[in-house]
Amino acid sequence: MSSSNVLVVGLKGLGCEIAKNIILAGVKSVTLYDPEKVAIADLSSQFFLHEDDIGKSRAEVSAPRLAELNQYVPVSVIDSELTPEVVSTFKCVVATDISQQKKLELSEVAHKSGSCFISTEIRGLFGYTFNDFGDKFIVDDPTGEDPLSGMVANIEQSAEGIVTCLDETRHGLEDGQLVTFIEVQGMTELNACEPRKVKVLGPYTFSIGDTTSLSPYRRGGLFQQVKTPISLSFAPFAQALENPEFLISDFAKFDRPAQLHVGFQALHAFSSAHDGKYPRPGNNEDAAEVLRLANEINDKWSQKTELDAELLKKLSYQATGDISPMVAVFGGLVAQEVLKACTGKFTPIRNFLYFDALECLPIGFEPSEEDLAPTGSRYDGQIAVFGHKFQQQIANYREFLVGSGAIGCEMLKNWAM
């Protein structure tokens, strides 16, 4: 981590949350890119912006406040164009809150230069993240768990070489894992031997291959798991869009990732056709256009999915939504993926992960367009999801918190936002 430079593109709430987390974690440096001007709606989830900052560059305003979090992590700003030469100098590139076309351009440069690329986005109660860590990304430690070990009761001198654990103690191994041995008496050739591949025969037994040429086993010994790096291959962003793989975050919503994948592409198509603007909250006309675009996209792709019109309608309604708790969830999740990219520890998300928190909406919630319409306040991102009545209700709510450590402080931040 201490030798990894990270680039965060887009400094709305999500980009700021990711930058905050990786700065606190202690990477070598964090560089910010976002020439867009601060708008009142950005204050919905971007906790380092103040009303006095409206009209200033988001990155320039955020950088000094992010730098205060950790004096050991330099924070800088790119105020020129993101050229391939600049992008290729970073270990990891995180793209948030930019157009789909810019994400595609960034991902292509990152893939060619060997930089890890992460694309992430939230729309109201919907969000996704995507990883492309290159053709040959080495994971040194896929699980981060301590290597397994156990006492040996017997090792057969046979073609299979069956190992039995002492006193029926579960070994916990899986097929394909590697083990070596120490302190074995009799079959001493196994002590500190080259790692042998395991074939699990039962909870207390496993085989290690041919042991017929070894000395007879007498007693004692310990097996020790040997962790070996694995190589993962990731598809580029452009290729993954048409042939996605999904990490399921909620098996009760097994059919949603494929639908949301099409839905997010429909939102980007809508934005491209309307000068970068997204569907208006609660507007049925815009929602109908998003559904039409989704059907067109779905018909073109080889992996067709059955679309739920009601789900896509909610996605369209919430396209301008930007709420602090969703930012916190995805900010934490994506920051962990950045650290995986930097360290090679733990297995990263392969391709796409989609998540929604529609359970947060009241049952039978059918808001009017007027109730979801922006008011020109800092809460417009929240009003676009829950409406004015909800905002008025929580504005009169008083909260009492006992304990403001790491968890309490995060809750204070979210409640205050």
MORA-V415069 format. One record per backbone hydrogen bond with DSSP energy under -0.5 kcal/mol. NH is the residue of the N-H (numbers start at 1). CO is the residue of the C=O. Records with the same first field share a line. If there is no record, write none. Layout:
NH = CO  CO
//
This chain:
4 = 1
5 = 3
6 = 29
7 = 92
8 = 31
9 = 7  94
10 = 8  33
16 = 12
17 = 13
18 = 14
19 = 15
20 = 16
21 = 17
22 = 18
23 = 19
24 = 20
25 = 21
26 = 22
27 = 22
28 = 1  4
29 = 4
30 = 74
31 = 6
32 = 76
33 = 8
38 = 56
42 = 39
43 = 39  40
44 = 41
45 = 42
46 = 42
47 = 45
49 = 46
53 = 50
54 = 51
55 = 38
56 = 53
58 = 36
59 = 34
61 = 57
62 = 58
63 = 59
64 = 60
65 = 61
66 = 62
67 = 63
68 = 64
69 = 66
70 = 67
73 = 70
74 = 28  72
76 = 30
78 = 32
79 = 77
83 = 81
87 = 83
88 = 84
89 = 86
90 = 87
91 = 5
92 = 5
93 = 116
94 = 7
95 = 93  118
96 = 9  94
103 = 99
104 = 100
105 = 101
106 = 102
107 = 103
108 = 104
109 = 105
110 = 106
111 = 107
112 = 108
113 = 109
114 = 110
115 = 110
116 = 91
117 = 132
118 = 93
119 = 130
120 = 95
121 = 128
123 = 126
124 = 321
126 = 123
127 = 355
128 = 121
129 = 353
130 = 119
131 = 351
132 = 117
137 = 232
138 = 136
139 = 137  230
140 = 138  344
141 = 344
150 = 223
152 = 221
153 = 164
154 = 164
156 = 162
158 = 156
163 = 206
164 = 154
165 = 204
166 = 151
168 = 165
169 = 166
171 = 203
176 = 198
177 = 174
178 = 226
179 = 196
180 = 224
181 = 190
182 = 222
185 = 219
187 = 185
188 = 186
190 = 187
191 = 188
192 = 181
193 = 190
196 = 179
198 = 177
199 = 207
201 = 205
202 = 205
206 = 163
207 = 199
208 = 160  161
209 = 160
211 = 158
214 = 211
218 = 185
219 = 185
222 = 182
223 = 150
224 = 180
225 = 148
226 = 178
227 = 225
230 = 139
232 = 137
234 = 134
240 = 236
241 = 237
242 = 238  239
243 = 239
247 = 352
248 = 246
253 = 250
254 = 251
256 = 253
257 = 253
259 = 255
260 = 256
261 = 257
262 = 258
263 = 259
264 = 260
265 = 261
266 = 262
267 = 263
268 = 264
269 = 265
270 = 266
271 = 267
272 = 268
273 = 269
274 = 270  271
275 = 272
276 = 271
277 = 274
283 = 280
284 = 282
287 = 283
288 = 284
289 = 285
290 = 286
291 = 287
292 = 288
293 = 289
294 = 290
295 = 291
296 = 292
297 = 293
298 = 294
299 = 295
300 = 296
301 = 297
303 = 242
304 = 302
307 = 305
309 = 307
312 = 308
313 = 309
314 = 310
315 = 311
316 = 312
317 = 313
318 = 314
319 = 316
321 = 318
322 = 381
327 = 323
328 = 324
329 = 325
330 = 326
331 = 327
332 = 328
333 = 329
334 = 330
335 = 331
336 = 332
337 = 333
338 = 334
339 = 335
340 = 336
341 = 337
342 = 338
343 = 339
344 = 340
346 = 141
347 = 142
351 = 131  349
352 = 245
353 = 129
354 = 247
355 = 127
357 = 125
360 = 357
361 = 358
365 = 362
366 = 364
372 = 368
373 = 369
380 = 377
382 = 379
383 = 379
384 = 380
385 = 382
386 = 382
387 = 383
388 = 371
391 = 387
392 = 388
393 = 389
394 = 390
395 = 391
396 = 392  393
397 = 394
403 = 401
409 = 405
410 = 406
411 = 407
412 = 408
413 = 409
414 = 410
415 = 411
416 = 412
417 = 413
//
